[in-house]
Amino acid sequence: MNKTSWSGQIISVQPRIRLMRSFDERYHNYLGYVLRISGTCGDQQKEFRVAIGKAAQKKHQFHTGMEVSGMAVPVPDHQLETAEYYKASGFKIQKNTKVESKTTPPYK
């Protein structure tokens, strides 16, 4: 598992859960968060998603507008993960700016 370096600006932070079903019962696990980032991943300029753990979010308090960098492993099975990269580490906060949303949520 080779780690890929990435950097960019956080566009969104969303909870990462795994929903399971067994016959007629459903349950879910909170796995952490997914950062949607606009920036560079490897040698490509693109928008991508990086899965992080609860501890990383608690320590760094990631939010929209932050410019961050780190290393992560490409996800082998995209049917099990919503992110393209996971097992992220080596976080560096380049710029800690908060961007306020200009749109309202679609719900009331």
trRosetta pair geometry for C-beta under 8 A, 3 or more apart (Angstrom, degrees):
i j d omega theta_ij theta_ji phi_ij phi_ji
1 73 4.9 -2 178 -134 114 131
1 87 7.6 17 158 69 143 158
2 73 7.4 138 79 -123 34 78
3 71 4.1 39 158 168 130 112
3 72 6.3 136 -154 62 87 12
3 73 5.6 -61 -101 -72 65 67
3 87 7.8 -113 -104 104 99 106
3 89 7.5 -59 -131 45 149 101
4 41 6.2 41 139 178 127 83
4 42 4.9 -46 -160 -67 115 89
4 71 6.8 157 73 -156 33 67
4 72 6.0 -32 58 67 83 68
4 73 7.4 129 10 -109 84 22
4 74 6.3 62 -9 -45 130 87
4 85 6.6 -107 55 -115 117 133
5 41 7.9 179 97 -151 45 44
5 42 7.0 122 56 -88 66 36
5 69 7.2 9 -177 -178 90 102
5 70 7.6 -172 -146 104 59 29
5 71 5.5 -38 -95 -98 59 76
6 37 6.9 96 156 94 123 153
6 39 6.7 104 176 93 82 117
6 40 6.6 -179 -148 97 54 58
6 41 4.4 -1 -110 -111 103 73
6 42 7.4 -9 -79 -21 75 51
6 48 7.0 -105 -139 74 140 136
6 50 6.6 -176 78 -69 157 137
6 69 6.6 -178 97 -149 51 63
6 70 6.2 -12 61 63 88 67
6 71 7.3 145 17 -105 79 26
6 72 6.2 -15 9 20 127 108
6 85 6.9 -177 -25 41 150 171
7 39 5.2 -123 105 159 51 141
7 40 5.5 6 56 55 82 94
7 67 7.5 32 177 176 89 84
7 68 6.9 -152 -141 105 63 42
7 69 3.6 -13 -100 -101 96 97
7 70 7.7 141 -82 13 63 50
7 94 7.1 62 -161 -26 113 141
8 37 4.3 116 79 168 122 104
8 38 5.3 -165 174 87 129 38
8 39 1.5 -137 -81 -21 112 136
8 40 6.2 164 -60 18 99 54
8 41 7.8 -39 -17 -48 129 78
8 67 7.0 -111 144 -143 21 72
8 68 7.4 -17 63 59 48 64
8 69 7.8 109 4 -87 47 66
9 37 6.8 151 74 -154 34 72
9 38 5.4 -18 60 60 89 90
9 39 6.1 145 12 -58 57 107
9 65 6.8 -29 -168 -152 104 23
9 66 7.1 158 -150 84 60 38
9 67 5.1 -36 -91 -94 71 74
10 13 6.5 13 176 -53 129 91
10 35 5.4 -71 -125 -163 103 106
10 36 7.2 96 -163 70 63 54
10 37 5.8 -43 -99 -98 49 76
10 62 6.0 163 -98 180 164 101
10 63 6.8 136 92 102 143 25
10 64 5.5 -135 109 -117 95 37
10 65 6.7 -27 64 34 90 28
10 66 4.8 22 16 55 121 87
10 67 7.8 -145 -2 -80 76 27
10 68 6.4 37 -42 13 103 114
11 36 4.5 -61 64 104 104 100
11 37 6.5 178 4 -101 89 19
11 38 5.4 80 -48 -18 117 100
11 47 7.1 2 -6 -143 150 111
11 64 6.5 5 179 -130 19 94
12 35 7.6 165 86 -155 50 43
12 36 4.4 21 48 37 89 118
12 64 6.2 3 -92 -86 38 105
13 33 5.6 0 -174 178 90 132
13 34 7.5 160 -154 78 45 47
13 35 5.8 -14 -103 -103 73 67
13 36 7.8 -139 -65 18 32 76
13 57 7.6 125 -168 -127 130 116
13 62 5.4 150 -96 109 137 102
13 63 6.2 -73 -4 -113 139 38
13 64 6.9 -128 -4 -48 92 70
14 33 6.5 149 77 -160 37 78
14 34 5.0 -18 63 57 92 95
14 36 7.3 42 0 -19 107 104
15 30 6.7 -58 -171 -138 111 95
15 33 6.0 -59 -111 -106 33 69
15 34 7.8 14 97 13 14 84
16 30 7.5 99 79 -167 60 57
16 31 4.5 -71 112 71 102 101
16 32 4.9 -2 50 71 123 64
16 33 5.4 -178 -6 -107 100 10
16 34 4.9 116 -73 -33 107 88
16 51 5.7 90 -111 -138 164 98
16 82 7.0 -154 -127 42 90 116
16 83 7.4 -24 -112 -24 132 117
17 28 4.9 14 174 177 121 121
17 29 6.5 158 -159 78 70 45
17 30 5.6 -39 -102 -102 84 50
17 31 6.4 164 -108 8 25 89
18 28 6.4 164 80 -155 46 69
18 29 4.8 -3 51 52 98 97
18 31 5.8 72 -18 -37 98 123
19 26 6.7 -8 -173 -170 94 105
19 27 7.9 168 -152 91 53 33
19 28 4.8 -26 -100 -99 61 100
20 26 7.1 157 84 -155 51 56
20 27 5.5 -16 62 67 98 77
20 28 6.8 167 16 -91 74 42
20 29 7.4 39 -9 -6 114 96
21 25 7.2 158 -155 85 57 47
21 26 5.2 -24 -101 -101 77 76
22 25 5.3 -14 65 64 85 95
22 27 7.9 -6 12 15 102 101
30 54 7.1 63 130 -71 107 124
31 51 7.3 -19 123 -171 120 121
31 53 7.6 -87 158 -118 64 60
31 54 8.0 -163 140 -37 27 91
32 51 6.4 99 79 177 123 83
32 52 5.3 -143 156 99 132 51
32 53 4.3 -107 -96 -132 140 26
32 54 4.9 -126 -106 -43 73 58
32 56 7.2 36 -156 41 129 103
32 57 6.5 162 -166 -13 84 122
33 51 7.5 163 89 -153 40 54
33 52 5.3 -14 65 62 87 93
33 54 7.5 113 -13 -91 88 48
33 56 8.0 -128 42 79 106 100
33 57 5.0 92 7 -73 135 139
33 62 7.2 178 102 61 149 127
34 49 5.2 3 180 -174 110 112
34 50 7.1 154 -158 76 61 37
34 51 5.4 -32 -100 -97 76 64
34 52 7.5 161 -96 18 25 74
34 82 5.9 -53 -84 90 161 112
34 83 5.0 -161 -130 -68 108 109
35 49 6.8 158 79 -154 47 58
35 50 4.8 -14 57 60 101 91
35 51 8.0 -172 18 -82 73 16
35 52 6.1 42 -15 -8 107 118
35 62 5.9 -65 -95 157 121 153
35 68 7.7 -49 178 59 160 140
36 47 6.9 13 178 180 91 99
36 48 7.7 -179 -151 96 55 28
36 49 5.3 -27 -99 -98 65 82
37 41 7.9 119 89 -60 120 108
37 47 7.0 173 89 -152 44 57
37 48 5.8 -21 63 66 91 73
37 49 7.3 153 16 -98 78 29
37 50 6.2 15 -1 3 126 108
37 68 7.5 -95 -115 60 130 98
38 46 8.0 -117 -143 129 55 30
38 47 4.9 -23 -100 -100 72 84
39 45 7.4 -93 160 -141 28 65
39 46 8.0 -18 71 62 35 43
39 48 7.9 -78 54 32 75 97
39 67 8.0 127 -89 -145 137 81
40 43 7.5 -17 -171 -141 104 18
40 44 6.9 157 -152 82 63 38
40 45 5.5 -35 -94 -95 74 61
40 46 7.9 89 -116 24 32 62
41 44 5.7 -23 66 66 77 91
41 46 6.2 -57 26 53 109 100
41 48 4.9 19 -36 11 152 158
41 84 7.9 44 179 96 166 133
41 85 7.3 -156 -148 -33 131 143
48 84 5.2 -76 -162 43 99 135
48 85 6.7 45 153 1 122 111
49 82 6.6 -65 127 125 158 77
49 83 4.1 -132 120 -127 103 71
49 84 5.5 117 54 8 78 81
49 85 7.2 175 95 32 53 76
50 70 7.4 119 -179 69 161 124
50 72 5.3 -144 -138 -57 109 166
50 83 5.9 78 -139 -163 8 131
50 84 7.6 -43 -76 59 50 76
50 85 4.7 -23 -112 77 74 107
50 86 7.3 158 -166 -86 57 37
50 88 5.2 70 172 -73 115 140
51 72 7.9 133 46 -151 66 134
51 75 7.7 77 5 -72 126 120
51 81 6.5 -86 -38 -160 145 119
51 82 7.7 119 -76 63 109 76
51 83 3.9 -159 -39 24 91 157
51 85 6.9 -164 18 97 75 52
51 86 3.9 -6 54 -108 118 89
51 87 7.9 32 78 -12 100 40
51 88 6.8 178 79 -11 51 109
52 56 4.3 -105 177 79 113 138
52 57 6.0 131 109 -49 121 85
52 62 7.2 102 46 2 161 151
52 88 5.2 -51 -94 51 79 131
53 56 5.0 102 58 5 76 100
53 57 7.3 -141 100 -2 43 88
54 57 5.8 -60 -153 38 34 110
54 58 6.2 33 152 -20 69 109
55 58 5.6 -54 -145 37 31 112
55 59 6.2 29 157 -18 66 109
56 59 5.9 -57 -145 39 28 109
56 60 6.0 -10 170 13 66 114
56 62 7.8 17 132 -19 90 120
56 88 6.9 63 -122 86 173 107
56 91 6.6 130 -157 -26 110 147
57 60 6.8 -72 -130 54 21 85
57 61 7.1 72 174 -91 57 27
57 62 5.9 -77 -125 23 71 100
58 61 7.6 9 -169 -63 19 65
60 68 7.8 64 171 -115 145 138
60 91 5.8 -64 -76 130 153 154
60 93 6.6 168 -155 -57 109 119
62 66 6.0 -122 -148 43 66 153
62 68 7.0 -31 -120 -38 106 156
63 66 5.8 105 61 -21 60 114
63 98 5.9 -7 110 -117 131 89
64 98 7.0 70 77 -156 72 60
64 99 4.9 -88 127 57 100 98
64 101 7.4 65 68 -63 164 83
65 97 4.6 -105 155 101 114 77
65 98 5.0 131 56 -146 147 18
65 99 3.3 161 -73 -10 113 90
66 93 6.3 -59 -170 -141 114 98
66 95 6.8 171 -158 88 48 64
66 96 5.7 -2 -118 -121 90 51
66 97 6.8 170 -87 47 40 55
66 98 7.8 8 -51 -84 75 52
67 93 7.4 104 79 -170 58 57
67 94 4.1 -62 109 70 103 110
67 95 3.9 38 32 40 114 98
67 97 7.5 32 -8 24 90 97
68 91 6.1 -23 -170 -159 117 90
68 92 6.7 152 -159 78 64 49
68 93 5.5 -33 -102 -107 83 54
68 94 6.3 -166 -89 9 24 87
69 90 7.9 -48 119 121 78 93
69 91 7.4 145 80 -152 46 44
69 92 4.8 -12 59 56 93 100
69 94 6.2 68 -11 -38 100 113
70 88 5.3 50 127 -175 141 101
70 89 6.4 167 -174 84 109 27
70 90 4.9 145 -148 82 70 76
70 91 4.6 -18 -84 -91 122 53
70 92 6.7 172 -69 13 66 69
71 88 6.9 154 83 -152 45 58
71 89 5.6 -25 65 66 95 76
71 90 4.6 43 12 40 101 130
72 85 3.7 78 120 161 133 122
72 86 6.3 133 -170 53 109 10
72 87 6.2 136 -152 74 67 63
72 88 4.2 -23 -91 -94 103 75
72 89 7.5 149 -83 16 56 61
73 85 6.5 147 71 -159 34 77
73 86 6.1 -38 65 70 88 62
73 87 4.4 12 20 57 115 121
74 84 6.7 -38 -139 158 73 76
74 85 5.9 -51 -99 -101 40 74
75 78 5.9 107 103 -84 120 61
75 80 7.6 -158 179 70 119 89
75 81 4.4 -121 -146 59 151 147
75 83 6.2 138 -41 93 138 74
75 84 6.0 -143 16 -173 109 27
75 85 6.4 -137 -25 -91 84 18
75 86 5.5 70 -81 1 92 106
77 80 4.6 44 103 14 111 111
77 81 7.0 114 86 7 68 94
78 81 6.3 -78 -133 60 39 83
78 84 7.5 -3 -110 -111 106 60
81 84 8.0 162 113 -72 118 16
81 86 6.2 -103 -140 -40 153 133
83 86 5.7 118 86 -65 129 86
85 88 6.7 80 129 -73 104 95
88 91 7.1 57 145 -64 107 94
93 96 5.6 28 165 -66 129 95
101 104 7.8 128 120 -84 118 27
